[in-house]
Amino acid sequence: MFHTVLIAEDHQSVKISVEQTLKDLGIGEPHYAYYCDDALLRLKKAMQDGKPYDLLITDLSFDEDGREQMIGSGTALIEAARKLQPGLKVLVFSAEPNPAVVTLLFRQHDINGYVRKGREDALELKEALQTISNNKKHIPAEFQQAIRAKNAHDFTGYDIVIISQLAKGTLQKDIPLYLQQQNITPSSLSSIEKRLNQIKEVLGFTKNEQLVAYCKDHRII
């Protein structure tokens, strides 16, 4: 089981609940941070002290309260934490119900587990912690079928860059220049067209506008 755990959660009541769950499993005193910036600082300090955390438990959404933050979301925190400590295990504890968002967390950010806040979440949190401690991934049953479904397309970083440019109003014929400037390959117009057509075919769309709307609705971009 884990020895050192960091909780990134801005709601005190949730943080207390997670602490109790850890205590029930015999896990020692966890540390916590109400802000993502503070969580990353704790991770850095632990690394510098030669006592890195075993597990990060984080929410995805953090309420704004006027304090300026460099990192404003759990997803951004996961990215920064993994750059700092690639082997860090990550458990997301969030109310996010969207299968597409959860799928991206597993496929793009390689999280170790996801638990949705709600009824009986304490029981599932215990199950997830035990599963992750055994070096397995915890995917809630409610998301397993959706993650494997046809419409749960595996969006790559390349896909997201292209679709994000479309969402910003960049014409498809002008995207190759942007990719070249960012040293992203393949950057040819034919490669871009082929990739967009593949995605639209999987999702059942015929127009780029439909794809952009889908990605916005599902918070992929």
Secondary structure, 3 states (H helix, E strand, C coil): CCCCEEEECCCHHHHHHHHHHHHHCCCCCCEEECCHHHHHHHHHHHHHCCCCCCEEEECCECCCCCCCCCCCEHHHHHHHHHHHCCCCEEEEEECCCCHHHHHHHHHCCCCCEEEECCCCHHHHHHHHHHHHHCCCCECCHHHHHHHHCCCCCCCCHHHHHHHHHHHCCCCHHHHHHHHHHCCCCCCCHHHHHHHHHHHHHHHCCCCHHHHHHHHHHCCCC
